[in-house]
């Protein structure tokens, strides 16, 4: 039986909130957050 990796990562809620806060405060753009943290669009 073949195994496969999940394409989506599970991030802790605290991490998600911190990244969203940085974007909302204008500290970085969404694109910058994608590059810096490796998050993907939903």
N, C-alpha and C positions, 0 to 999 in steps of 0.2 A: 504494500500500500504506500503510495507516494505522499510525502508530507509537503506542505507549502507554508510560506510565511504569510502572515497577515499584512496587508498593505497599510492598514491604519494602526497608528500607535495609540496606546492608552496613556494619556498624560494625567498627572494628579490635578485635582480641582484647583489647588492652590497655585500651581504653575499656570494653568489656563487663566485664572483671575489676574495674576501678575502681568502676564503678557497683554491681556486685554486692557488693563489699566494703563500700561505704558503707551499703547496705541491711542487710547482715548485722551490721555494727557498731552498727546502730540510729541512725546519723547521719541517716537519712531513711527514710521508708516507701517501699514500692514505688510507691504512687500519687504520692508527691512526685517520685520519680525519673522517672516517666512525664511529669509536667508539666514538670519542669526540663530534662530531656534530650530529650524528644520520643520516648521509646522506647515501643513498643507491646507489648501482651501477646502471647504466642506461642500 
